Amino acid sequence: MFATAVRFMAKKGKPKMKPIELKTPPEQTQTITRTIFDIVKEHGPLTISDTWQHLKEVGVRGLTSKRHMKILLRWMRERQKLRLICNHDGPHKQFLYTTWFTNPKIMPPRPRTKSASSQP
């Protein structure tokens, strides 16, 4: 019991994240975030890679990279434009972006592969 309390007290807390400050002009940010929101609303819930694929098809001007898109997604979560949900499939987790006011559709389960150790 004492060891558990010591371990608990020794853990450091999660560092506070400061708010994201975007370096793009506000007009450009608004255009990009509106496009991302519309894609997530139309096709969502989406993973980061699915969102990136849809954005590449649309060809948004001003979006420089996938990293830039991830920063914008996090900024949109801060402003409560999007939310992040976790889809559990057994031991696997899948994080999906969706809009705040839509009910997330149930994602079909991923196909499971048999591992070599489970076969006789």
C-alpha positions in Angstrom: 0.0 0.0 0.0 2.8 2.4 0.9 4.7 1.6 -2.3 1.6 2.4 -4.4 1.2 5.8 -2.7 4.9 6.6 -3.2 4.7 5.6 -6.9 1.6 7.8 -7.3 3.2 10.8 -5.6 6.4 10.4 -7.7 4.6 10.7 -11.0 4.8 14.0 -12.8 1.6 15.6 -14.1 0.9 16.2 -17.7 2.3 19.5 -18.8 -0.2 22.2 -19.7 -0.4 22.9 -23.4 -0.4 26.5 -24.4 -3.0 27.7 -26.9 -2.0 27.3 -30.6 -1.0 30.4 -32.4 -1.4 30.1 -36.1 1.0 31.9 -38.4 -1.3 31.9 -41.5 -3.4 35.0 -42.2 -6.9 34.9 -40.7 -8.6 34.8 -44.1 -6.6 31.9 -45.3 -7.1 30.1 -41.9 -10.8 30.6 -42.2 -10.9 29.1 -45.8 -8.8 26.1 -44.8 -10.7 25.4 -41.6 -14.1 25.8 -43.4 -12.9 23.2 -46.0 -11.7 20.8 -43.3 -15.0 21.2 -41.4 -17.1 20.5 -44.5 -15.1 17.4 -45.4 -15.4 16.0 -41.8 -19.1 16.9 -41.8 -19.8 15.2 -45.1 -17.5 12.1 -44.9 -16.9 11.9 -41.1 -15.9 10.5 -38.7 -12.5 10.4 -40.3 -9.0 9.5 -39.3 -6.1 11.9 -39.9 -4.9 10.0 -43.0 -8.5 9.9 -44.4 -8.9 13.6 -43.9 -5.5 14.2 -45.6 -6.6 12.1 -48.6 -9.9 14.1 -49.0 -8.0 17.4 -48.7 -5.5 16.4 -51.3 -8.4 15.6 -53.7 -10.0 19.0 -53.1 -6.6 20.8 -53.4 -6.9 23.4 -50.7 -4.6 26.4 -51.4 -2.5 27.5 -48.4 -2.3 24.1 -46.7 1.4 23.3 -46.9 1.7 19.8 -45.4 0.0 17.1 -43.4 1.7 18.5 -40.3 0.1 21.8 -41.0 -3.3 20.1 -41.3 -2.7 18.3 -37.9 -2.0 21.7 -36.3 -5.2 23.1 -37.7 -7.2 20.1 -36.5 -5.8 20.6 -33.0 -6.6 24.3 -33.2 -10.2 23.4 -34.3 -10.5 21.0 -31.4 -9.5 23.8 -29.0 -12.2 26.1 -30.5 -14.7 23.2 -30.3 -15.3 23.0 -34.0 -14.3 19.4 -34.1 -14.1 16.6 -31.5 -11.9 13.6 -31.3 -13.5 10.2 -30.6 -11.9 6.9 -29.9 -13.2 3.8 -31.6 -12.1 0.6 -29.6 -11.8 -2.6 -31.6 -10.5 -5.1 -29.1 -7.0 -4.2 -28.2 -6.8 -1.6 -31.1 -7.8 2.0 -30.9 -8.7 4.3 -33.8 -9.0 8.0 -33.3 -11.6 9.8 -35.4 -12.5 13.4 -36.0 -16.1 14.4 -36.1 -18.1 17.6 -35.8 -19.6 18.4 -32.4 -23.3 18.2 -33.4 -23.4 15.0 -35.5 -23.9 11.6 -34.1 -20.9 9.5 -35.2 -21.8 6.6 -37.4 -20.6 3.2 -36.2 -17.5 2.3 -38.1 -17.3 -1.2 -39.5 -14.9 -3.4 -37.5 -11.4 -3.8 -39.0 -10.7 -7.2 -40.5 -8.8 -9.3 -38.1 -5.8 -11.3 -39.1 -4.7 -14.5 -37.5 -1.3 -14.4 -35.9 1.1 -17.3 -36.3 1.2 -18.0 -32.6 -2.6 -18.7 -32.4 -2.6 -21.4 -35.0 -1.9 -25.1 -33.8 
